[in-house]
Amino acid sequence: MAEQNNALPPKTCAIDKLVTIEADIDKVINGKKTATRRNGRYADIGEVMTLKGQKCIVTNVYEQKLGEITDKDAMQEGYQNADGYKNAILSIHPGMKWEPEMKVWAHEYELAE
């Protein structure tokens, strides 16, 4: 795992931009959302984000193709299945096409004690 850490490219955005939609913030605080996928890298492993006073620690960051997103991945994102996640993403980003080969950065996190 440490080797993968060293291989991560520089962040493209700040961690405070990782989860910004109010409904998603509530899902994180309620433990129903434990991952966010973005087209850039927003956090380092071990970095902490604070949402409404609740701290969350980033536990994993990795690249993934949209076509590789499983129902389990979608559940981490707070959706029932991959189709629900796909539909939500396309509704948030009008005009976006779902390209199975497009790479995104998965950021996994957990609530801090």
Short mmCIF file of the C-alpha atoms (twelve columns), coordinates in Angstrom:
data_MODEL
# 
_entry.id   MODEL 
# 
loop_
_atom_site.group_PDB 
_atom_site.id 
_atom_site.type_symbol 
_atom_site.label_atom_id 
_atom_site.label_alt_id 
_atom_site.label_comp_id 
_atom_site.label_asym_id 
_atom_site.label_seq_id 
_atom_site.Cartn_x 
_atom_site.Cartn_y 
_atom_site.Cartn_z 
_atom_site.pdbx_PDB_model_num 
ATOM 1   C CA . MET A 1   0.000   0.000  0.000   1 
ATOM 2   C CA . ALA A 2   2.821   2.422  0.808   1 
ATOM 3   C CA . GLU A 3   4.223   2.034  -2.700  1 
ATOM 4   C CA . GLN A 4   0.821   2.982  -4.143  1 
ATOM 5   C CA . ASN A 5   0.816   6.106  -1.938  1 
ATOM 6   C CA . ASN A 6   4.090   7.254  -3.437  1 
ATOM 7   C CA . ALA A 7   2.748   6.637  -6.933  1 
ATOM 8   C CA . LEU A 8   -0.242  8.985  -6.534  1 
ATOM 9   C CA . PRO A 9   -0.031  12.111 -8.680  1 
ATOM 10  C CA . PRO A 10  -0.443  15.567 -7.101  1 
ATOM 11  C CA . LYS A 11  -3.915  16.530 -5.949  1 
ATOM 12  C CA . THR A 12  -5.963  18.505 -8.472  1 
ATOM 13  C CA . CYS A 13  -8.371  20.051 -5.961  1 
ATOM 14  C CA . ALA A 14  -8.739  20.634 -2.216  1 
ATOM 15  C CA . ILE A 15  -10.380 18.064 0.057   1 
ATOM 16  C CA . ASP A 16  -13.058 20.586 1.083   1 
ATOM 17  C CA . LYS A 17  -14.482 20.284 -2.455  1 
ATOM 18  C CA . LEU A 18  -14.780 16.473 -2.280  1 
ATOM 19  C CA . VAL A 19  -18.321 16.319 -0.844  1 
ATOM 20  C CA . THR A 20  -20.351 19.478 -1.487  1 
ATOM 21  C CA . ILE A 21  -23.959 18.438 -2.193  1 
ATOM 22  C CA . GLU A 22  -26.078 18.830 0.955   1 
ATOM 23  C CA . ALA A 23  -27.809 15.436 0.545   1 
ATOM 24  C CA . ASP A 24  -24.398 13.750 0.146   1 
ATOM 25  C CA . ILE A 25  -23.032 15.499 3.250   1 
ATOM 26  C CA . ASP A 26  -25.991 14.127 5.203   1 
ATOM 27  C CA . LYS A 27  -25.375 10.631 3.780   1 
ATOM 28  C CA . VAL A 28  -21.729 10.791 4.936   1 
ATOM 29  C CA . ILE A 29  -22.678 11.939 8.449   1 
ATOM 30  C CA . ASN A 30  -25.325 9.200  8.659   1 
ATOM 31  C CA . GLY A 31  -22.822 6.547  7.508   1 
ATOM 32  C CA . LYS A 32  -24.669 5.826  4.241   1 
ATOM 33  C CA . LYS A 33  -21.902 7.248  1.996   1 
ATOM 34  C CA . THR A 34  -18.289 6.140  2.444   1 
ATOM 35  C CA . ALA A 35  -16.790 6.996  -0.945  1 
ATOM 36  C CA . THR A 36  -16.784 9.750  -3.553  1 
ATOM 37  C CA . ARG A 37  -15.574 9.490  -7.129  1 
ATOM 38  C CA . ARG A 38  -14.265 12.578 -8.887  1 
ATOM 39  C CA . ASN A 39  -12.500 13.294 -12.168 1 
ATOM 40  C CA . GLY A 40  -9.493  14.534 -10.194 1 
ATOM 41  C CA . ARG A 41  -7.660  13.639 -7.012  1 
ATOM 42  C CA . TYR A 42  -9.014  15.673 -4.072  1 
ATOM 43  C CA . ALA A 43  -7.380  13.998 -1.062  1 
ATOM 44  C CA . ASP A 44  -4.439  12.029 0.241   1 
ATOM 45  C CA . ILE A 45  -4.771  8.857  2.291   1 
ATOM 46  C CA . GLY A 46  -4.929  9.881  5.942   1 
ATOM 47  C CA . GLU A 47  -6.207  13.379 5.176   1 
ATOM 48  C CA . VAL A 48  -9.182  14.603 7.213   1 
ATOM 49  C CA . MET A 49  -12.259 16.413 5.909   1 
ATOM 50  C CA . THR A 50  -14.819 18.057 8.173   1 
ATOM 51  C CA . LEU A 51  -18.508 18.086 7.235   1 
ATOM 52  C CA . LYS A 52  -20.888 19.942 9.578   1 
ATOM 53  C CA . GLY A 53  -18.389 19.491 12.399  1 
ATOM 54  C CA . GLN A 54  -17.966 15.737 11.765  1 
ATOM 55  C CA . LYS A 55  -14.446 14.610 10.876  1 
ATOM 56  C CA . CYS A 56  -13.898 11.933 8.220   1 
ATOM 57  C CA . ILE A 57  -10.562 10.265 7.496   1 
ATOM 58  C CA . VAL A 58  -9.626  9.283  3.933   1 
ATOM 59  C CA . THR A 59  -8.678  5.598  4.014   1 
ATOM 60  C CA . ASN A 60  -8.003  4.873  0.335   1 
ATOM 61  C CA . VAL A 61  -7.546  6.731  -2.952  1 
ATOM 62  C CA . TYR A 62  -7.313  4.927  -6.289  1 
ATOM 63  C CA . GLU A 63  -8.072  5.321  -9.976  1 
ATOM 64  C CA . GLN A 64  -11.015 3.414  -11.478 1 
ATOM 65  C CA . LYS A 65  -12.777 3.251  -14.845 1 
ATOM 66  C CA . LEU A 66  -16.474 4.153  -14.901 1 
ATOM 67  C CA . GLY A 67  -17.179 0.785  -16.533 1 
ATOM 68  C CA . GLU A 68  -15.634 -0.993 -13.532 1 
ATOM 69  C CA . ILE A 69  -18.016 0.532  -10.971 1 
ATOM 70  C CA . THR A 70  -19.943 -2.271 -9.265  1 
ATOM 71  C CA . ASP A 71  -23.127 -2.309 -7.203  1 
ATOM 72  C CA . LYS A 72  -20.865 -2.466 -4.102  1 
ATOM 73  C CA . ASP A 73  -19.048 0.696  -5.255  1 
ATOM 74  C CA . ALA A 74  -22.403 2.409  -5.858  1 
ATOM 75  C CA . MET A 75  -23.561 1.454  -2.346  1 
ATOM 76  C CA . GLN A 76  -20.413 3.108  -0.940  1 
ATOM 77  C CA . GLU A 77  -21.542 6.208  -2.834  1 
ATOM 78  C CA . GLY A 78  -24.965 6.012  -1.162  1 
ATOM 79  C CA . TYR A 79  -26.948 4.447  -4.025  1 
ATOM 80  C CA . GLN A 80  -28.750 1.093  -4.244  1 
ATOM 81  C CA . ASN A 81  -26.882 -0.094 -7.351  1 
ATOM 82  C CA . ALA A 82  -24.576 0.912  -10.202 1 
ATOM 83  C CA . ASP A 83  -27.474 2.031  -12.417 1 
ATOM 84  C CA . GLY A 84  -28.777 4.335  -9.680  1 
ATOM 85  C CA . TYR A 85  -25.307 5.836  -9.275  1 
ATOM 86  C CA . LYS A 86  -24.875 6.269  -13.035 1 
ATOM 87  C CA . ASN A 87  -28.273 7.995  -13.372 1 
ATOM 88  C CA . ALA A 88  -27.505 10.314 -10.448 1 
ATOM 89  C CA . ILE A 89  -24.112 11.309 -11.880 1 
ATOM 90  C CA . LEU A 90  -25.589 11.997 -15.320 1 
ATOM 91  C CA . SER A 91  -28.329 14.150 -13.756 1 
ATOM 92  C CA . ILE A 92  -25.752 16.155 -11.748 1 
ATOM 93  C CA . HIS A 93  -23.574 16.726 -14.849 1 
ATOM 94  C CA . PRO A 94  -25.891 17.651 -17.775 1 
ATOM 95  C CA . GLY A 95  -24.377 16.767 -21.149 1 
ATOM 96  C CA . MET A 96  -21.928 14.272 -19.667 1 
ATOM 97  C CA . LYS A 97  -21.679 10.942 -21.451 1 
ATOM 98  C CA . TRP A 98  -21.046 7.771  -19.460 1 
ATOM 99  C CA . GLU A 99  -17.794 6.541  -21.007 1 
ATOM 100 C CA . PRO A 100 -16.874 3.103  -19.588 1 
ATOM 101 C CA . GLU A 101 -13.165 3.736  -20.230 1 
ATOM 102 C CA . MET A 102 -13.166 7.166  -18.524 1 
ATOM 103 C CA . LYS A 103 -11.001 7.141  -15.406 1 
ATOM 104 C CA . VAL A 104 -12.098 8.694  -12.125 1 
ATOM 105 C CA . TRP A 105 -10.493 8.904  -8.695  1 
ATOM 106 C CA . ALA A 106 -12.230 6.966  -5.926  1 
ATOM 107 C CA . HIS A 107 -11.825 8.449  -2.448  1 
ATOM 108 C CA . GLU A 108 -12.906 6.144  0.387   1 
ATOM 109 C CA . TYR A 109 -13.333 7.500  3.915   1 
ATOM 110 C CA . GLU A 110 -14.785 6.727  7.311   1 
ATOM 111 C CA . LEU A 111 -16.155 8.776  10.160  1 
ATOM 112 C CA . ALA A 112 -13.578 9.607  12.813  1 
ATOM 113 C CA . GLU A 113 -14.343 8.692  16.417  1 
# 
